[in-house]
Amino acid sequence: MHPVGFWTRLMAHNIDLIVMLPVYYLMSFFIHSNQVLIWLCLVVTYLYEVIAIASPWGGTLGKRMMKIKVTNDDLTTLSPWKSGLRALVKAFSVLTLFIGYLTIILHPQKKSLHDLAMKTSVIFSPPA
């Protein structure tokens, strides 16, 4: 198991943002209330992450492109329930001005606060 550092994880996130921007843009044609649109974008992003991480891929398209995946600490795939809970805990890392991500830099196994809380790891995917 080779843990993934901050910059690789950030790049995967940026790729996911590029993937999701056209979806958000298309939704803006049908949703005319900015408040509703923001909440809908948050829900769509949440579902995208939960479903992708619970899939056999173990991650979103960005993670797949960066050749990384999210696993339980015992290297098994996350259940949809645990993936959903991890995404909610991850939101607290964002709401605390990204302090939860600082632990990636400081932790010897490069774990974020939500990884520590949920007993998950972000690792480089072994070649298929």
Steps between C-alpha positions, in 0.01 A plus 500: 500500500643834394312802645422800279617847596331837497592620150390182320170509688455867413560427132236222508258749657576757228435242227166419664416869504569522126278194446216645708504858366308413179239320713458808719481721191227285341302502824511880498282503187219323683535639854451875520536548874862535605426362846335188358779460244772515767325239714438277199866525396602399854264200493618390153865533606432302818326219310776493236764451767303248707411281202846519342690418819269208583545361147761238408715792371526630855496860388376776276618559143767736633633236736488242222701727270756557777513123560386524861208359694330516837492181706427390852817465705487125432509582124138397434251711302285740697130420531258764367405579862861556608576694182204729573604551859859572393375767258301664781802499732705639211262798487613595852859518373379752243288698747795536739698690236659177374680428829402133463721482192805632685533161666587348158824695512569424866384139538762227429244300296376818324148476641252784509275562797211321325726202422599477866139530617370238254804267508559535126812547288569660165755284322654462160308238302694189414526444123220283363 
